[in-house]
Amino acid sequence: MFETVKVHGEEIEQLKKDREYLLKGQNALFEWKKEMEKWRLESDANYHDLKTTILTENKETRSFFQSIMDKQWDLIKSTTGMQQELRKADLDMQQEQRKADIEIKKVDTEIKRDNWAKAWDFMKTLFAAGGILYLIFEAFILK
């Protein structure tokens, strides 16, 4: 009888140790998750800053070239007198500019969608396949 109680006491102690080990692993996993979320937020902020910079530079470049084109067109208008053709050209430039703006918005949307798809695929790979859970489970079973 005393031997059974002693064995049960040892088993209880072992279970307590195993529980502490599992809690440490769980805490480590939570810390890793926090770090990954922090990294994702920093990546999103960096992406936003980069996108803003690129779009600003693109607009500045377009406005610079647009001003040069306007000066050239003014020179052409004053020397050749092609008023109707210039109106048509102005409309075409506005349409091209609208097309370029739409294209920029499409690319921006695609980049955002691709980034979220990559993040989602990463999370699915990490958790859906059970990789981390399997490693934790295997570590405890084999000990």
DSSP file (Angstrom, degrees, kcal/mol; ACC not computed):
  #  RESIDUE AA STRUCTURE BP1 BP2  ACC     N-H-->O    O-->H-N    N-H-->O    O-->H-N    TCO  KAPPA ALPHA  PHI   PSI    X-CA   Y-CA   Z-CA
    1    1 A M     >        0   0    0      0, 0.0     4,-2.1     0, 0.0     5,-0.2   0.000 360.0 360.0 360.0 -47.1    0.0    0.0    0.0
    2    2 A F  H  >  +     0   0    0      1,-0.2     4,-2.5     2,-0.2     5,-0.2   0.854 360.0  56.1 -65.5 -32.6    2.8    2.4    1.0
    3    3 A E  H  > S+     0   0    0      2,-0.2     4,-2.5     1,-0.2    -1,-0.2   0.904 106.6  49.7 -64.3 -40.7    4.6    1.5   -2.2
    4    4 A T  H  > S+     0   0    0      2,-0.2     4,-2.7     1,-0.2    -2,-0.2   0.910 111.4  48.6 -63.8 -43.1    1.6    2.5   -4.3
    5    5 A V  H  X S+     0   0    0     -4,-2.1     4,-2.4     2,-0.2    -2,-0.2   0.905 111.3  50.3 -64.1 -40.5    1.3    5.8   -2.5
    6    6 A K  H  X S+     0   0    0     -4,-2.5     4,-2.2     2,-0.2    -2,-0.2   0.921 111.4  48.0 -63.0 -44.1    5.0    6.4   -3.0
    7    7 A V  H  X S+     0   0    0     -4,-2.5     4,-2.5     1,-0.2    -2,-0.2   0.917 112.2  49.6 -63.2 -43.5    4.7    5.6   -6.8
    8    8 A H  H  X S+     0   0    0     -4,-2.7     4,-2.4     1,-0.2    -1,-0.2   0.892 109.4  52.0 -63.2 -38.6    1.6    7.9   -7.0
    9    9 A G  H  X S+     0   0    0     -4,-2.4     4,-2.2     2,-0.2    -1,-0.2   0.905 110.4  48.0 -63.2 -41.6    3.6   10.6   -5.3
   10   10 A E  H  X S+     0   0    0     -4,-2.2     4,-2.5     2,-0.2    -2,-0.2   0.903 111.2  50.5 -65.3 -40.7    6.4   10.3   -7.7
   11   11 A E  H  X S+     0   0    0     -4,-2.5     4,-2.6     1,-0.2    -2,-0.2   0.898 109.4  51.2 -64.0 -39.6    4.0   10.3  -10.7
   12   12 A I  H  X S+     0   0    0     -4,-2.4     4,-2.3     2,-0.2    -2,-0.2   0.923 110.1  49.3 -63.2 -43.7    2.4   13.5   -9.3
   13   13 A E  H  X S+     0   0    0     -4,-2.2     4,-2.2     2,-0.2    -2,-0.2   0.909 111.4  49.4 -61.7 -42.2    5.8   15.2   -9.0
   14   14 A Q  H  X S+     0   0    0     -4,-2.5     4,-2.7     1,-0.2    -2,-0.2   0.908 110.1  50.9 -64.2 -40.9    6.7   14.1  -12.5
   15   15 A L  H  X S+     0   0    0     -4,-2.6     4,-2.5     2,-0.2    -2,-0.2   0.887 108.6  52.1 -63.2 -38.8    3.4   15.5  -13.8
   16   16 A K  H  X S+     0   0    0     -4,-2.3     4,-2.3     2,-0.2    -1,-0.2   0.922 110.8  47.5 -62.7 -43.6    4.1   18.8  -12.0
   17   17 A K  H  X S+     0   0    0     -4,-2.2     4,-2.4     1,-0.2    -2,-0.2   0.924 112.4  49.4 -62.9 -44.0    7.5   19.0  -13.7
   18   18 A D  H  X S+     0   0    0     -4,-2.7     4,-2.5     1,-0.2    -2,-0.2   0.894 109.6  52.0 -62.5 -39.5    5.9   18.2  -17.0
   19   19 A R  H  X S+     0   0    0     -4,-2.5     4,-2.5     2,-0.2    -1,-0.2   0.917 109.4  49.2 -63.4 -43.6    3.3   20.9  -16.5
   20   20 A E  H  X S+     0   0    0     -4,-2.3     4,-2.2     2,-0.2    -1,-0.2   0.908 111.1  50.6 -61.4 -41.8    5.9   23.5  -15.7
   21   21 A Y  H  X S+     0   0    0     -4,-2.4     4,-2.2     1,-0.2    -2,-0.2   0.917 110.7  48.5 -63.1 -42.7    7.8   22.5  -18.8
   22   22 A L  H  X S+     0   0    0     -4,-2.5     4,-2.6     1,-0.2    -2,-0.2   0.891 109.8  52.1 -64.3 -39.9    4.7   22.8  -20.9
   23   23 A L  H  X S+     0   0    0     -4,-2.5     4,-2.6     2,-0.2    -1,-0.2   0.889 108.5  51.1 -64.3 -38.4    3.9   26.3  -19.4
   24   24 A K  H  X S+     0   0    0     -4,-2.2     4,-2.4     2,-0.2    -2,-0.2   0.921 111.6  47.8 -63.2 -43.0    7.4   27.4  -20.3
   25   25 A G  H  X S+     0   0    0     -4,-2.2     4,-2.2     2,-0.2    -2,-0.2   0.899 111.5  50.1 -63.4 -40.5    6.9   26.2  -23.8
   26   26 A Q  H  X S+     0   0    0     -4,-2.6     4,-2.4     2,-0.2    -2,-0.2   0.918 110.8  49.2 -65.1 -42.9    3.5   27.9  -24.0
   27   27 A N  H  X S+     0   0    0     -4,-2.6     4,-2.4     1,-0.2    -2,-0.2   0.901 110.2  51.2 -62.8 -40.5    5.0   31.2  -22.7
   28   28 A A  H  X S+     0   0    0     -4,-2.4     4,-2.4     1,-0.2    -1,-0.2   0.907 109.9  50.2 -62.6 -40.4    7.8   31.0  -25.3
   29   29 A L  H  X S+     0   0    0     -4,-2.2     4,-2.4     2,-0.2    -2,-0.2   0.900 109.9  50.1 -64.9 -40.8    5.3   30.4  -28.0
   30   30 A F  H  X S+     0   0    0     -4,-2.4     4,-2.3     2,-0.2    -2,-0.2   0.905 110.6  49.8 -63.8 -41.1    3.3   33.5  -26.9
   31   31 A E  H  X S+     0   0    0     -4,-2.4     4,-2.4     2,-0.2    -2,-0.2   0.910 110.6  49.8 -63.5 -41.9    6.4   35.6  -26.8
   32   32 A W  H  X S+     0   0    0     -4,-2.4     4,-2.6     1,-0.2    -2,-0.2   0.907 109.6  51.6 -62.3 -41.3    7.3   34.4  -30.4
   33   33 A K  H  X S+     0   0    0     -4,-2.4     4,-2.3     2,-0.2    -2,-0.2   0.909 109.5  49.8 -63.0 -41.5    3.7   35.3  -31.5
   34   34 A K  H  X S+     0   0    0     -4,-2.3     4,-2.5     2,-0.2    -1,-0.2   0.913 111.0  49.6 -62.8 -42.3    4.1   38.8  -30.0
   35   35 A E  H  X S+     0   0    0     -4,-2.4     4,-2.7     1,-0.2    -2,-0.2   0.907 110.5  50.0 -63.3 -41.5    7.4   39.2  -31.8
   36   36 A M  H  X S+     0   0    0     -4,-2.6     4,-2.4     2,-0.2    -1,-0.2   0.890 111.2  48.7 -64.7 -39.2    5.9   38.1  -35.1
   37   37 A E  H  X S+     0   0    0     -4,-2.3     4,-2.6     2,-0.2    -2,-0.2   0.908 111.9  49.3 -66.8 -41.2    3.0   40.5  -34.7
   38   38 A K  H  X S+     0   0    0     -4,-2.5     4,-2.5     2,-0.2    -2,-0.2   0.923 111.7  48.9 -62.4 -44.0    5.5   43.3  -33.9
   39   39 A W  H  X S+     0   0    0     -4,-2.7     4,-2.5     1,-0.2    -2,-0.2   0.900 111.1  50.3 -61.7 -41.3    7.5   42.4  -37.0
   40   40 A R  H  X S+     0   0    0     -4,-2.4     4,-2.6     2,-0.2    -2,-0.2   0.917 110.9  48.4 -64.8 -43.3    4.4   42.3  -39.1
   41   41 A L  H  X S+     0   0    0     -4,-2.6     4,-2.4     2,-0.2    -2,-0.2   0.906 112.2  48.7 -63.8 -41.2    3.3   45.8  -37.8
   42   42 A E  H  X S+     0   0    0     -4,-2.5     4,-2.7     2,-0.2    -2,-0.2   0.907 111.5  50.2 -64.2 -40.3    6.8   47.2  -38.5
   43   43 A S  H  X S+     0   0    0     -4,-2.5     4,-2.7     2,-0.2    -2,-0.2   0.912 110.3  49.8 -63.6 -42.3    6.7   45.6  -42.0
   44   44 A D  H  X S+     0   0    0     -4,-2.6     4,-2.5     2,-0.2    -2,-0.2   0.915 111.9  47.9 -62.5 -42.5    3.3   47.2  -42.7
   45   45 A A  H  X S+     0   0    0     -4,-2.4     4,-2.6     2,-0.2    -2,-0.2   0.922 113.1  47.7 -65.2 -43.4    4.5   50.6  -41.5
   46   46 A N  H  X S+     0   0    0     -4,-2.7     4,-2.7     2,-0.2    -2,-0.2   0.903 111.6  51.1 -63.7 -40.3    7.7   50.3  -43.6
   47   47 A Y  H  X S+     0   0    0     -4,-2.7     4,-2.9     2,-0.2    -2,-0.2   0.928 110.4  48.8 -61.5 -45.0    5.6   49.3  -46.6
   48   48 A H  H  X S+     0   0    0     -4,-2.5     4,-2.6     2,-0.2    -2,-0.2   0.922 112.3  48.4 -62.8 -43.7    3.3   52.2  -46.1
   49   49 A D  H  X S+     0   0    0     -4,-2.6     4,-2.4     2,-0.2    -2,-0.2   0.920 113.4  47.3 -62.2 -43.9    6.2   54.6  -45.8
   50   50 A L  H  X S+     0   0    0     -4,-2.7     4,-2.7     2,-0.2    -2,-0.2   0.917 112.2  49.5 -64.6 -43.1    7.8   53.2  -48.9
   51   51 A K  H  X S+     0   0    0     -4,-2.9     4,-2.8     1,-0.2     5,-0.2   0.923 111.4  49.3 -62.1 -43.9    4.5   53.3  -50.9
   52   52 A T  H  X S+     0   0    0     -4,-2.6     4,-2.5    -5,-0.2    -2,-0.2   0.918 112.0  48.5 -61.7 -43.6    4.0   56.9  -49.9
   53   53 A T  H  X S+     0   0    0     -4,-2.4     4,-2.7     2,-0.2     5,-0.2   0.932 113.0  47.1 -62.6 -46.0    7.5   57.8  -50.9
   54   54 A I  H  X S+     0   0    0     -4,-2.7     4,-2.6     1,-0.2    -2,-0.2   0.933 113.8  47.1 -63.3 -46.1    7.2   56.1  -54.3
   55   55 A L  H  X S+     0   0    0     -4,-2.8     4,-2.4     2,-0.2    -1,-0.2   0.897 113.0  49.3 -64.0 -39.4    3.8   57.7  -55.0
   56   56 A T  H  X S+     0   0    0     -4,-2.5     4,-2.6    -5,-0.2    -2,-0.2   0.937 113.1  46.3 -64.2 -46.7    5.1   61.1  -54.0
   57   57 A E  H  X S+     0   0    0     -4,-2.7     4,-2.7     1,-0.2     5,-0.2   0.903 111.9  52.2 -62.7 -40.1    8.1   60.8  -56.1
   58   58 A N  H  X S+     0   0    0     -4,-2.6     4,-2.7    -5,-0.2    -1,-0.2   0.920 110.9  46.7 -62.6 -43.7    6.0   59.5  -59.0
   59   59 A K  H  X S+     0   0    0     -4,-2.4     4,-2.7     2,-0.2    -2,-0.2   0.908 112.8  49.6 -65.2 -41.6    3.6   62.5  -58.8
   60   60 A E  H  X S+     0   0    0     -4,-2.6     4,-2.4     2,-0.2    -2,-0.2   0.917 112.6  47.3 -63.8 -42.4    6.5   65.0  -58.6
   61   61 A T  H  X S+     0   0    0     -4,-2.7     4,-2.7     2,-0.2     5,-0.3   0.925 112.9  48.8 -64.6 -44.4    8.2   63.4  -61.6
   62   62 A R  H  X S+     0   0    0     -4,-2.7     4,-2.6    -5,-0.2    -2,-0.2   0.914 112.0  48.3 -62.2 -42.1    5.0   63.4  -63.5
   63   63 A S  H  X S+     0   0    0     -4,-2.7     4,-2.4     2,-0.2    -1,-0.2   0.887 111.0  51.8 -66.9 -37.0    4.3   67.1  -62.6
   64   64 A F  H  X S+     0   0    0     -4,-2.4     4,-2.0     2,-0.2    -2,-0.2   0.955 114.4  41.4 -61.5 -50.5    7.8   68.0  -63.6
   65   65 A F  H  X S+     0   0    0     -4,-2.7     4,-2.8     1,-0.2    -2,-0.2   0.858 112.3  56.3 -66.8 -33.7    7.5   66.3  -67.0
   66   66 A Q  H  X S+     0   0    0     -4,-2.6     4,-2.6    -5,-0.3    -1,-0.2   0.915 106.8  49.1 -63.9 -41.0    4.0   67.7  -67.4
   67   67 A S  H  X S+     0   0    0     -4,-2.4     4,-2.1     2,-0.2    -2,-0.2   0.897 111.7  49.1 -65.7 -38.7    5.3   71.2  -66.9
   68   68 A I  H  X S+     0   0    0     -4,-2.0     4,-2.4     2,-0.2    -2,-0.2   0.929 112.0  48.7 -63.5 -44.5    8.0   70.6  -69.5
   69   69 A M  H  X S+     0   0    0     -4,-2.8     4,-2.9     1,-0.2    -2,-0.2   0.901 109.2  53.3 -62.3 -40.5    5.4   69.3  -71.9
   70   70 A D  H  X S+     0   0    0     -4,-2.6     4,-2.5     2,-0.2    -1,-0.2   0.912 109.4  48.3 -60.9 -42.4    3.2   72.2  -71.2
   71   71 A K  H  X S+     0   0    0     -4,-2.1     4,-2.0     2,-0.2    -1,-0.2   0.901 112.3  48.9 -65.1 -40.8    6.0   74.6  -72.1
   72   72 A Q  H  X S+     0   0    0     -4,-2.4     4,-2.4     2,-0.2    -2,-0.2   0.921 111.8  48.7 -64.5 -42.6    6.8   72.7  -75.2
   73   73 A W  H  X S+     0   0    0     -4,-2.9     4,-3.2     1,-0.2    -2,-0.2   0.888 108.8  53.7 -65.8 -37.6    3.1   72.7  -76.3
   74   74 A D  H  X S+     0   0    0     -4,-2.5     4,-2.4     2,-0.2    -1,-0.2   0.906 109.5  48.6 -61.3 -40.5    2.9   76.4  -75.6
   75   75 A L  H  X S+     0   0    0     -4,-2.0     4,-1.7     2,-0.2    -2,-0.2   0.916 112.9  47.2 -64.6 -43.4    5.8   77.0  -77.9
   76   76 A I  H  X>S+     0   0    0     -4,-2.4     4,-2.7     1,-0.2     5,-0.6   0.927 112.0  50.4 -64.4 -43.8    4.3   74.8  -80.6
   77   77 A K  H  X5S+     0   0    0     -4,-3.2     4,-1.6     1,-0.2    -2,-0.2   0.914 111.1  48.4 -61.0 -42.2    0.9   76.6  -80.2
   78   78 A S  H  <5S+     0   0    0     -4,-2.4    -1,-0.2    -5,-0.2    -2,-0.2   0.823 119.0  38.6 -70.0 -29.5    2.5   80.0  -80.5
   79   79 A T  H  <5S+     0   0    0     -4,-1.7    -2,-0.2    -5,-0.2    -1,-0.2   0.804 128.9  25.3 -92.2 -30.1    4.6   79.1  -83.6
   80   80 A T  H  <5S-     0   0    0     -4,-2.7    -3,-0.2    -5,-0.2    -2,-0.2   0.705  85.6-137.6-110.1 -24.0    2.2   76.9  -85.6
   81   81 A G     << +     0   0    0     -4,-1.6     2,-1.2    -5,-0.6     3,-0.2   0.853  44.3 153.4  71.5  34.7   -1.3   77.9  -84.5
   82   82 A M     >  +     0   0    0     -6,-0.3     4,-1.7     1,-0.2    -1,-0.2  -0.557   6.1 156.7 -95.6  70.4   -2.7   74.4  -84.3
   83   83 A Q  H  >  +     0   0    0     -2,-1.2     4,-2.0     1,-0.2    -1,-0.2   0.907  69.3  46.8 -64.9 -45.7   -5.4   75.2  -81.7
   84   84 A Q  H  > S+     0   0    0     -3,-0.2     4,-2.0     1,-0.2    -1,-0.2   0.915 112.3  49.4 -67.5 -41.7   -7.8   72.3  -82.4
   85   85 A E  H  > S+     0   0    0      1,-0.2     4,-2.3     2,-0.2    -1,-0.2   0.865 109.5  53.3 -65.2 -34.8   -5.1   69.7  -82.5
   86   86 A L  H  X S+     0   0    0     -4,-1.7     4,-2.7     2,-0.2    -1,-0.2   0.888 105.9  52.5 -68.0 -38.4   -3.7   70.9  -79.2
   87   87 A R  H  X S+     0   0    0     -4,-2.0     4,-2.2     2,-0.2    -2,-0.2   0.928 110.8  47.8 -60.8 -44.0   -7.1   70.6  -77.6
   88   88 A K  H  X S+     0   0    0     -4,-2.0     4,-2.4     1,-0.2    -2,-0.2   0.918 111.5  50.2 -62.6 -42.3   -7.3   67.1  -78.7
   89   89 A A  H  X S+     0   0    0     -4,-2.3     4,-2.5     2,-0.2    -2,-0.2   0.885 108.4  52.9 -63.5 -39.1   -3.8   66.4  -77.5
   90   90 A D  H  X S+     0   0    0     -4,-2.7     4,-2.2     2,-0.2    -1,-0.2   0.913 109.8  48.4 -62.5 -42.5   -4.7   67.9  -74.1
   91   91 A L  H  X S+     0   0    0     -4,-2.2     4,-2.3     2,-0.2    -2,-0.2   0.907 111.1  50.6 -64.1 -40.8   -7.7   65.6  -73.8
   92   92 A D  H  X S+     0   0    0     -4,-2.4     4,-2.6     2,-0.2    -2,-0.2   0.906 109.6  50.5 -63.0 -41.0   -5.5   62.6  -74.8
   93   93 A M  H  X S+     0   0    0     -4,-2.5     4,-2.5     2,-0.2    -2,-0.2   0.895 109.6  50.7 -64.3 -39.2   -3.0   63.6  -72.1
   94   94 A Q  H  X S+     0   0    0     -4,-2.2     4,-2.4     2,-0.2    -1,-0.2   0.907 111.0  48.6 -64.4 -40.5   -5.7   63.8  -69.5
   95   95 A Q  H  X S+     0   0    0     -4,-2.3     4,-2.6     2,-0.2    -2,-0.2   0.914 111.6  49.3 -65.2 -41.7   -7.0   60.4  -70.5
   96   96 A E  H  X S+     0   0    0     -4,-2.6     4,-2.6     2,-0.2    -2,-0.2   0.891 110.5  50.9 -63.1 -39.1   -3.4   59.0  -70.3
   97   97 A Q  H  X S+     0   0    0     -4,-2.5     4,-2.4     2,-0.2    -2,-0.2   0.907 110.1  49.3 -66.4 -39.9   -3.0   60.5  -66.9
   98   98 A R  H  X S+     0   0    0     -4,-2.4     4,-2.5     2,-0.2    -2,-0.2   0.917 111.0  50.3 -62.8 -42.5   -6.3   59.0  -65.7
   99   99 A K  H  X S+     0   0    0     -4,-2.6     4,-2.5     1,-0.2    -2,-0.2   0.910 110.4  49.9 -61.6 -41.8   -5.1   55.6  -67.1
  100  100 A A  H  X S+     0   0    0     -4,-2.6     4,-2.3     2,-0.2    -2,-0.2   0.907 110.5  49.8 -64.5 -40.9   -1.8   56.0  -65.3
  101  101 A D  H  X S+     0   0    0     -4,-2.4     4,-2.2     2,-0.2    -2,-0.2   0.912 111.8  48.5 -62.9 -42.7   -3.6   56.8  -62.0
  102  102 A I  H  X S+     0   0    0     -4,-2.5     4,-2.2     1,-0.2    -2,-0.2   0.906 110.9  50.8 -64.0 -41.0   -5.9   53.8  -62.4
  103  103 A E  H  X S+     0   0    0     -4,-2.5     4,-2.5     2,-0.2    -2,-0.2   0.895 108.6  51.6 -64.1 -40.4   -2.9   51.6  -63.1
  104  104 A I  H  X S+     0   0    0     -4,-2.3     4,-2.5     1,-0.2    -1,-0.2   0.918 110.1  49.4 -62.2 -43.0   -1.1   52.9  -60.0
  105  105 A K  H  X S+     0   0    0     -4,-2.2     4,-2.4     2,-0.2    -2,-0.2   0.895 110.6  50.6 -63.7 -39.2   -4.2   52.1  -57.9
  106  106 A K  H  X S+     0   0    0     -4,-2.2     4,-2.6     2,-0.2    -2,-0.2   0.930 111.3  47.4 -63.5 -45.0   -4.4   48.6  -59.4
  107  107 A V  H  X S+     0   0    0     -4,-2.5     4,-2.5     2,-0.2    -2,-0.2   0.910 111.6  50.9 -63.5 -41.9   -0.7   47.9  -58.6
  108  108 A D  H  X S+     0   0    0     -4,-2.5     4,-2.3     2,-0.2    -1,-0.2   0.922 111.4  47.9 -61.0 -44.3   -1.1   49.2  -55.1
  109  109 A T  H  X S+     0   0    0     -4,-2.4     4,-2.7     1,-0.2    -2,-0.2   0.906 111.5  50.4 -63.4 -41.9   -4.1   47.0  -54.6
  110  110 A E  H  X S+     0   0    0     -4,-2.6     4,-2.7     2,-0.2    -2,-0.2   0.900 109.5  51.0 -63.9 -40.3   -2.2   44.0  -56.0
  111  111 A I  H  X S+     0   0    0     -4,-2.5     4,-2.5     2,-0.2    -2,-0.2   0.932 112.0  46.7 -63.4 -45.3    0.7   44.6  -53.7
  112  112 A K  H  X S+     0   0    0     -4,-2.3     4,-2.4     2,-0.2     5,-0.2   0.936 113.5  48.5 -61.6 -45.4   -1.5   44.8  -50.6
  113  113 A R  H  X S+     0   0    0     -4,-2.7     4,-2.3     1,-0.2    -2,-0.2   0.911 112.3  49.0 -62.0 -42.3   -3.3   41.7  -51.7
  114  114 A D  H  X S+     0   0    0     -4,-2.7     4,-2.6     2,-0.2    -1,-0.2   0.895 110.2  51.1 -65.0 -40.4    0.0   39.8  -52.3
  115  115 A N  H  X S+     0   0    0     -4,-2.5     4,-2.4     2,-0.2    -2,-0.2   0.926 112.9  44.7 -63.6 -44.1    1.4   40.9  -48.9
  116  116 A W  H  X S+     0   0    0     -4,-2.4     4,-2.6     2,-0.2    -1,-0.2   0.882 112.6  52.4 -67.6 -36.3   -1.7   39.7  -47.0
  117  117 A A  H  X S+     0   0    0     -4,-2.3     4,-2.7    -5,-0.2    -2,-0.2   0.911 110.4  48.2 -64.9 -41.0   -1.7   36.5  -49.1
  118  118 A K  H  X S+     0   0    0     -4,-2.6     4,-2.4     2,-0.2    -2,-0.2   0.924 113.0  47.4 -64.4 -43.9    2.0   35.9  -48.2
  119  119 A A  H  X S+     0   0    0     -4,-2.4     4,-2.3     2,-0.2    -2,-0.2   0.918 113.7  47.7 -63.4 -42.4    1.3   36.5  -44.5
  120  120 A W  H  X S+     0   0    0     -4,-2.6     4,-2.7     2,-0.2    -2,-0.2   0.912 111.3  50.3 -65.8 -42.7   -1.7   34.3  -44.5
  121  121 A D  H  X S+     0   0    0     -4,-2.7     4,-2.7     2,-0.2    -1,-0.2   0.892 109.8  51.9 -61.7 -39.7    0.2   31.5  -46.3
  122  122 A F  H  X S+     0   0    0     -4,-2.4     4,-2.3     2,-0.2    -2,-0.2   0.939 111.8  45.3 -61.9 -46.6    3.0   31.8  -43.7
  123  123 A M  H  X>S+     0   0    0     -4,-2.3     4,-2.7     2,-0.2     5,-0.5   0.897 113.4  50.1 -65.5 -39.7    0.5   31.5  -40.9
  124  124 A K  I  X>S+     0   0    0     -4,-2.7     4,-1.9     1,-0.2     5,-1.0   0.924 111.8  48.3 -63.5 -43.2   -1.3   28.6  -42.6
  125  125 A T  I  <5S+     0   0    0     -4,-2.7     6,-0.5     1,-0.2     4,-0.4   0.903 114.3  47.4 -62.5 -40.5    2.1   26.8  -43.1
  126  126 A L  I  <5S+     0   0    0     -4,-2.3     6,-1.1    -5,-0.2     5,-0.3   0.918 131.2  13.2 -68.2 -44.8    3.0   27.4  -39.6
  127  127 A F  I ><5S+     0   0    0     -4,-2.7     3,-0.6    -5,-0.1    -3,-0.2   0.806 118.5  59.3-107.4 -35.4   -0.2   26.3  -37.9
  128  128 A A  I 3<<S+     0   0    0     -4,-1.9    -3,-0.2    -5,-0.5    -4,-0.1   0.895 106.4  49.5 -67.9 -38.6   -2.3   24.4  -40.3
  129  129 A A  T 3 <S-     0   0    0     -5,-1.0    -1,-0.3    -4,-0.4    -2,-0.1   0.643 108.3-127.6 -74.5 -12.0    0.2   21.7  -41.1
  130  130 A G    <>  +     0   0    0     -3,-0.6     4,-3.2     3,-0.1     5,-0.2   0.690  60.4 144.4  77.3  17.8    0.7   21.3  -37.3
  131  131 A G  H  > S+     0   0    0     -6,-0.5     4,-2.2    -5,-0.3     5,-0.2   0.934  72.5  36.5 -57.1 -53.2    4.4   21.8  -37.6
  132  132 A I  H  > S+     0   0    0     -6,-1.1     4,-2.5     2,-0.2     5,-0.2   0.929 119.0  49.5 -68.6 -45.0    5.0   23.6  -34.3
  133  133 A L  H  > S+     0   0    0      1,-0.2     4,-2.7     2,-0.2    -2,-0.2   0.893 111.3  50.6 -61.6 -38.8    2.3   21.6  -32.5
  134  134 A Y  H  X S+     0   0    0     -4,-3.2     4,-3.2     2,-0.2    -1,-0.2   0.921 110.1  49.4 -64.3 -44.1    3.9   18.4  -33.7
  135  135 A L  H  X S+     0   0    0     -4,-2.2     4,-2.3    -5,-0.2    -2,-0.2   0.909 113.8  45.7 -62.5 -41.8    7.4   19.4  -32.6
  136  136 A I  H  X S+     0   0    0     -4,-2.5     4,-1.8     2,-0.2    -2,-0.2   0.940 115.0  47.3 -65.3 -46.1    6.1   20.4  -29.2
  137  137 A F  H  X S+     0   0    0     -4,-2.7     4,-2.2    -5,-0.2    -2,-0.2   0.924 113.3  48.4 -60.5 -45.4    4.1   17.2  -28.9
  138  138 A E  H  X S+     0   0    0     -4,-3.2     4,-2.3     1,-0.2    -1,-0.2   0.876 108.1  55.2 -64.2 -38.8    7.1   15.1  -30.1
  139  139 A A  H  X S+     0   0    0     -4,-2.3     4,-0.6    -5,-0.2    -1,-0.2   0.875 113.0  41.5 -63.5 -37.3    9.4   16.8  -27.6
  140  140 A F  H  < S+     0   0    0     -4,-1.8    -2,-0.2     2,-0.2    -1,-0.2   0.855 114.9  49.3 -80.5 -34.7    7.2   15.9  -24.7
  141  141 A I  H  < S+     0   0    0     -4,-2.2    -2,-0.2     1,-0.2    -3,-0.2   0.901 111.1  49.0 -71.1 -40.1    6.4   12.4  -25.8
  142  142 A L  H  <        0   0    0     -4,-2.3    -1,-0.2     1,-0.2    -2,-0.2   0.640 360.0 360.0 -78.0 -13.2   10.0   11.4  -26.4
  143  143 A K     <        0   0    0     -4,-0.6    -1,-0.2    -3,-0.2    -2,-0.1   0.491 360.0 360.0 -82.4 360.0   11.2   12.8  -23.1
